[in-house]
Amino acid sequence: MRVLVTGGCGYIGSALLPQLLAADAVEAVTVLDNLSASTPQNLKGLCLGESDRLDFQRGDVREYGDVENAMREADTVIHLAAITGADSTHDRREETFAVNYEGTENVVRAAGKLDVDNVVFASSCNLYGRASSTDIDETTEPDPLNPYAEAKYDAESRVREAAAEYGFDATALRMSTNYGDTPGVRFNLVVNHFVFRALTDRPLTVYGDGTNWRPFIHVEDAARAYKHAALNPDAWPQGVYNVGANDQNYRVKEIAEIVQDELNHGLEITYLRDEHPGPSYHVNFDRLAETGFDPSYSLRTGVRELADQFANDHRIAASQPTST
């Protein structure tokens, strides 16, 4: 199997690529990335031993020609490329739709033209908005509250339409909020951000009262899910899956308390008024169990591991408060 990963230099991609290259079923992997939010340095370790199986192509999913050129020999596509950071997209609506929706249109159009077998699309539980239910499953009507979620929801529909039109397998993975270290780590995700601040002895700031719900998944588990769906499409027959674990739904204030408990009992937690509270969603993952995939990390284990990985990292050392 030959796999194309769009956005493969990013946060999840830099965890996914080693897993794909370690799989016996994978002959070669192509990465398409425009490097606007990443760096080829995230591939550095892979290029040493996998240069004959790993091909990097710099290109943009908004450019159909870039997508088709990268996809020419692919059997399966994992489409990760996207503008992320849901809150920031309120000020980037046009750009967000250009990348997250129109880029997806280019991916499925090329997949249809080139007879690709399977497309795995990176979606998000963020599109559920502020749901009152604490048992949100895939039949719950989404209520996207930001351009990121809107574009992802529209793109899901386009992927389903294209799969029916062209005859390829396709599924959308509505991913929980990621955390954990990778070469392309993001520090604007709540668990990573709180652990970072705890290690630099800074207060943890919770916006609003912290009662909003989120499901969480370690980035290595997220990468395993994408790999599983790409290599075992028959096990993922539904058009959409929530990806996470039922016991990994937490209120944001609980995340701060877990980081405080695990890393620094004297750490200050502060609350700031938020006039525009973000999404809140407590998600059910029963459908995921039907695929045979099961996340392995718990949040507490992930927080401790993340702290150990960050402890001597140059990214942390460079951010230590200095005295004058």
Beta strands, then each sheet from edge to edge (+ up, - down):
strand 1: 2-6
strand 2: 28-33
strand 3: 54-58
strand 4: 76-79
strand 5: 118-124
strand 6: 169-175
strand 7: 177-179
strand 8: 204-207
strand 9: 213-218
strand 10: 240-243
strand 11: 249-251
strand 12: 269-272
sheet 1: 3+ 2+ 1+ 4+ 5+ 6+ 10+
sheet 2: 7+ 9+ 11-
sheet 3: 8+ 12+
end
